[in-house]
Amino acid sequence: MKLYFLVFILLPFTALAQETSEKELVRHKLDDGITVMAPKSFYQMDEAEVRLRFTMARMPLGVFSSPDRLSEFSITPATARWAERDLEMAMSFYRASIFELYEKVTFFQEEIKEIDGRKYIVFEFEGRISGERTAMRQEPGVAKYIYLQYLVRDYRTYVFNFTAPLRLKDQWQPTVGEMMGSIKVKK
């Protein structure tokens, strides 16, 4: 009886410890002098897996996925070439492209933020796409939690993108803020 009581009392603490260790961040060095932190539990996808799962104009510098493959963090050089002095214009362009991708968007933050001496365009939002209606049924829509950061450096743009199902937003939001704030880029 005492053993059951002890297990019942300690079980929530072991679950909390496991969740904390899964979200512990580790640093990864990528090409182009960029280092990022991602959860220890995330694995870095290899090139073959990235090509299978994504259609991209440019190969990412890194893609990290949660073990259940529901949440992902990627770092990709974009094709757009902006000057650092044009961040406001770039921000308007990227904001408009978000509305092209999603039917309904709710922003949690949209700003230009300084991190480690560099200015980033930041969008944190909920994006929804309605499901398709067929003659037989209505397919469910998709609701995502997305945190995007754009860095313009030497006329190159880098996109830092975290995506998860909206139902996991509260679980990931603090960690994602820490991840995005930990980005380091060589000067």
C-alpha positions as CSV (number, residue, x, y, z in Angstrom):
1,M,0.0,0.0,0.0
2,K,2.8,2.4,0.9
3,L,4.5,1.6,-2.4
4,Y,1.4,2.5,-4.4
5,F,1.1,5.7,-2.5
6,L,4.7,6.6,-3.1
7,V,4.4,5.9,-6.9
8,F,1.1,7.9,-7.0
9,I,2.9,10.9,-5.3
10,L,6.1,10.8,-7.4
11,L,4.6,10.0,-10.8
12,P,3.7,13.7,-11.6
13,F,7.3,14.7,-10.7
14,T,8.9,12.1,-13.0
15,A,6.6,13.2,-15.8
16,L,7.7,16.8,-15.2
17,A,11.3,15.9,-15.1
18,Q,11.0,13.9,-18.4
19,E,9.2,16.8,-20.1
20,T,11.9,19.2,-18.9
21,S,14.7,17.1,-20.2
22,E,13.0,16.6,-23.5
23,K,12.9,20.4,-23.9
24,E,16.4,21.0,-22.7
25,L,18.2,22.8,-25.5
26,V,21.5,21.8,-27.2
27,R,23.5,24.0,-29.6
28,H,24.0,23.0,-33.2
29,K,26.5,24.6,-35.6
30,L,25.2,25.0,-39.2
31,D,26.8,26.3,-42.4
32,D,27.1,30.1,-43.0
33,G,28.3,30.7,-39.4
34,I,24.9,30.1,-37.8
35,T,24.4,28.3,-34.6
36,V,21.0,27.5,-33.2
37,M,19.6,25.7,-30.1
38,A,17.0,22.9,-30.5
39,P,15.5,20.6,-27.9
40,K,17.7,17.7,-27.0
41,S,14.8,15.3,-27.9
42,F,14.7,16.6,-31.5
43,Y,16.7,14.8,-34.1
44,Q,18.3,16.4,-37.1
45,M,16.8,15.1,-40.4
46,D,19.2,13.9,-43.0
47,E,19.1,15.2,-46.6
48,A,17.1,12.2,-47.9
49,E,14.4,12.6,-45.3
50,V,14.2,16.4,-45.9
51,R,13.8,15.8,-49.6
52,L,11.0,13.3,-49.0
53,R,9.0,15.4,-46.6
54,F,9.4,18.9,-48.1
55,T,9.3,20.7,-51.4
56,M,11.7,23.6,-51.2
57,A,13.4,25.9,-53.6
58,R,16.6,25.7,-51.5
59,M,17.9,23.0,-49.3
60,P,17.6,23.9,-45.6
61,L,20.8,24.4,-43.5
62,G,19.1,22.2,-40.9
63,V,15.8,20.6,-40.1
64,F,15.1,19.3,-36.6
65,S,12.0,17.2,-35.7
66,S,10.4,16.1,-32.5
67,P,10.4,12.3,-32.0
68,D,6.7,12.2,-32.9
69,R,7.3,14.2,-36.1
70,L,4.6,16.7,-35.2
71,S,6.9,19.7,-34.4
72,E,9.7,20.9,-36.6
73,F,12.4,23.6,-36.5
74,S,14.1,24.5,-39.8
75,I,16.7,27.0,-40.9
76,T,16.6,27.8,-44.6
77,P,18.3,30.4,-46.9
78,A,15.5,32.2,-48.8
79,T,15.6,33.2,-52.5
80,A,14.7,36.8,-51.7
81,R,17.5,39.3,-51.6
82,W,16.9,42.2,-49.3
83,A,19.1,44.9,-48.0
84,E,19.3,45.3,-44.2
85,R,17.9,48.9,-44.5
86,D,14.7,47.5,-46.2
87,L,13.5,45.4,-43.2
88,E,10.2,47.3,-42.9
89,M,9.4,46.6,-46.6
90,A,10.5,43.0,-46.3
91,M,8.3,42.6,-43.2
92,S,5.3,43.8,-45.2
93,F,6.1,41.4,-48.0
94,Y,6.4,38.4,-45.6
95,R,3.3,39.4,-43.7
96,A,1.3,39.4,-47.0
97,S,2.7,36.0,-47.9
98,I,1.5,34.5,-44.6
99,F,-2.0,35.6,-45.6
100,E,-1.6,33.9,-48.9
101,L,-0.7,30.6,-47.3
102,Y,-3.5,30.6,-44.6
103,E,-7.2,31.3,-44.7
104,K,-7.2,32.6,-41.1
105,V,-4.3,34.1,-39.3
106,T,-4.1,35.3,-35.7
107,F,-0.9,37.0,-34.8
108,F,0.6,36.7,-31.3
109,Q,3.5,38.9,-32.3
110,E,4.8,40.7,-35.4
111,E,7.7,43.0,-35.0
112,I,11.4,43.7,-35.7
113,K,13.4,42.4,-32.8
114,E,17.1,42.7,-32.0
115,I,18.8,39.4,-31.0
116,D,22.6,39.2,-30.4
117,G,23.1,42.6,-32.1
118,R,21.2,41.7,-35.3
119,K,17.7,42.7,-36.3
120,Y,15.1,39.9,-37.1
121,I,11.6,40.1,-38.5
122,V,9.5,38.1,-36.2
123,F,6.0,36.6,-36.8
124,E,4.4,34.3,-34.2
125,F,0.9,33.2,-35.2
126,E,-1.9,30.7,-35.5
127,G,-2.6,29.7,-39.1
128,R,-5.7,27.9,-40.2
129,I,-6.6,26.2,-43.5
130,S,-10.1,24.9,-43.9
131,G,-10.6,21.3,-44.9
132,E,-11.9,20.2,-48.3
133,R,-15.5,19.5,-48.8
134,T,-16.3,16.5,-51.0
135,A,-19.6,15.0,-52.0
136,M,-19.2,12.4,-49.3
137,R,-17.7,14.3,-46.3
138,Q,-15.9,17.4,-45.0
139,E,-12.2,16.8,-44.4
140,P,-10.9,18.4,-41.2
141,G,-8.9,21.7,-41.5
142,V,-5.4,22.2,-40.2
143,A,-4.5,24.6,-37.4
144,K,-0.8,25.3,-36.8
145,Y,1.3,27.2,-34.3
146,I,4.1,29.0,-36.3
147,Y,7.0,31.1,-35.2
148,L,9.0,32.6,-38.0
149,Q,12.1,34.8,-37.8
150,Y,13.8,36.3,-40.9
151,L,17.4,37.5,-40.8
152,V,18.7,39.7,-43.6
153,R,22.5,39.5,-43.8
154,D,24.7,40.6,-46.7
155,Y,21.8,40.7,-49.1
156,R,20.8,37.1,-48.1
157,T,17.7,36.2,-46.1
158,Y,17.5,33.3,-43.7
159,V,14.2,31.9,-42.4
160,F,14.1,30.3,-39.0
161,N,10.8,28.4,-38.8
162,F,9.1,26.5,-35.9
163,T,5.8,24.7,-36.7
164,A,3.6,22.5,-34.5
165,P,-0.1,21.6,-34.3
166,L,-2.0,24.4,-32.6
167,R,-3.0,22.1,-29.8
168,L,0.7,22.0,-28.8
169,K,1.2,25.8,-28.7
170,D,1.1,26.1,-24.9
171,Q,3.5,23.2,-24.6
172,W,6.1,24.7,-27.0
173,Q,5.7,28.5,-26.9
174,P,8.2,29.2,-24.0
175,T,10.8,26.8,-25.5
176,V,10.4,28.3,-29.0
177,G,11.0,31.8,-27.7
178,E,14.2,30.6,-26.0
179,M,15.3,28.8,-29.2
180,M,14.7,31.8,-31.4
181,G,16.4,34.1,-28.9
182,S,19.5,31.8,-28.8
183,I,20.4,32.2,-32.6
184,K,23.9,33.3,-33.1
185,V,25.3,34.5,-36.5
186,K,28.9,35.3,-37.1
187,K,29.5,38.9,-37.9
